[in-house]
């Protein structure tokens, strides 16, 4: 039997790291105070600044972390490390998966 990949407690803040949703039925709703993502049997609540990054993922695209951080906007104070934290939460809930790095 081949060993499985090691479990990661965090997602590295590598702007080339690529991620995608694991479900085609994710639903994103926005209020003044939060963005809610329903995916893979869970509901997640994030700061509204994460909305544009989550929209890119919900649209079914495979995106590098750097692109997601750019989508959320530097002016909103969202960094690649912030996006990595968001993605880590989604991966832990099996709502997203890391697909590799860009070349």
C-alpha positions in Angstrom: 0.0 0.0 0.0 1.3 3.4 -0.9 1.5 6.1 1.8 -1.0 8.9 1.5 0.0 12.6 1.3 0.7 14.2 4.6 -2.0 16.2 6.3 -1.4 19.9 6.3 -2.5 22.1 9.2 -2.0 25.3 7.2 -1.9 26.3 3.6 1.4 28.0 2.6 1.0 31.7 1.6 2.4 30.9 -1.9 0.7 33.1 -4.5 1.3 30.3 -7.2 -0.6 27.7 -5.2 -3.8 26.8 -7.1 -7.2 26.0 -5.5 -10.7 25.0 -6.7 -14.0 24.2 -5.2 -14.9 20.5 -4.8 -18.6 21.0 -5.5 -20.4 22.6 -8.4 -23.3 23.6 -6.1 -21.7 26.2 -3.9 -23.9 29.2 -3.1 -22.5 32.6 -2.2 -24.7 35.2 -0.4 -23.6 38.6 0.7 -24.9 40.9 3.4 -23.5 44.2 4.6 -21.7 42.4 7.5 -20.6 39.1 6.0 -20.3 36.8 3.0 -21.8 33.3 3.5 -20.7 30.3 1.5 -22.8 27.2 1.5 -20.7 24.3 0.1 -20.1 20.6 0.8 -22.8 20.4 3.5 -21.4 23.4 5.5 -22.0 27.1 5.7 -19.0 29.4 6.1 -19.1 33.0 7.2 -16.4 35.4 6.0 -15.6 39.1 6.1 -17.2 40.9 3.1 -13.7 41.7 1.7 -13.4 38.0 0.9 -16.4 38.2 -1.4 -14.6 38.7 -4.8 -12.2 35.9 -4.1 -15.0 33.5 -3.1 -16.9 34.5 -6.2 -14.0 33.5 -8.4 -14.0 30.0 -6.8 -17.8 29.6 -6.8 -17.7 30.4 -10.5 -15.9 27.1 -10.9 -12.5 28.4 -11.8 -9.2 27.0 -10.6 -7.3 30.0 -9.2 -3.9 30.8 -7.8 -3.9 32.3 -4.3 -2.3 35.4 -5.6 -5.1 36.0 -8.1 -7.7 35.5 -5.3 -5.8 38.0 -3.2 -5.8 40.5 -6.1 -9.5 39.9 -6.6 -10.2 40.7 -3.0 -8.2 43.8 -3.4 -5.1 45.1 -1.8 -7.0 48.3 -0.9 -9.3 46.1 1.3 -6.1 44.9 3.1 -6.4 41.3 1.9 -3.1 39.5 1.6 -2.1 36.1 0.1 -1.7 34.9 3.7 -5.3 35.9 4.4 -6.5 34.0 1.4 -4.4 31.0 2.4 -6.2 31.0 5.8 -9.6 31.2 4.1 -8.7 28.3 1.7 -7.3 26.3 4.7 -10.8 26.5 6.3 -12.5 25.4 3.0 -10.0 22.5 2.5 -10.6 21.4 6.1 -14.3 21.3 5.4 -13.7 19.5 2.1 -15.3 22.4 0.2 -12.1 23.1 -1.7 -8.9 21.4 -2.8 -5.4 22.4 -3.6 -4.6 21.4 -7.2 -0.9 22.3 -7.5 1.2 25.3 -8.4 1.5 27.4 -11.5 4.6 27.0 -13.6 
